[in-house]
Amino acid sequence: MNEPPTQTPCAECRRIKAEYYRAWRAGDRDAAEALCVAMGRHQRMAH
């Protein structure tokens, strides 16, 4: 079977993910939630 193509995350995806994990580890649920929303918006607009 053919493997599905993979793509390296873009710089903005990596930035949002890194900020999300920092917020999550710090227990900042509001910031983590806002970053989930930001990632969704970024995914729809840029990808």
C-alpha positions, 0 to 999 in steps of 0.5 A: 500500500502507498503511504499517505504523503506527509508534510512538515508543519509550517512555521506558524503551526510550529509556533502555535503548537509550542505556545499551546504546550507552554500554556498547557504545562503552566496550567493556563487553560484560557491561553491553551483554549485560545491557541486551539482556536488560533490553530483552527483558524490558521489551518482553515486560512493557510492550509 
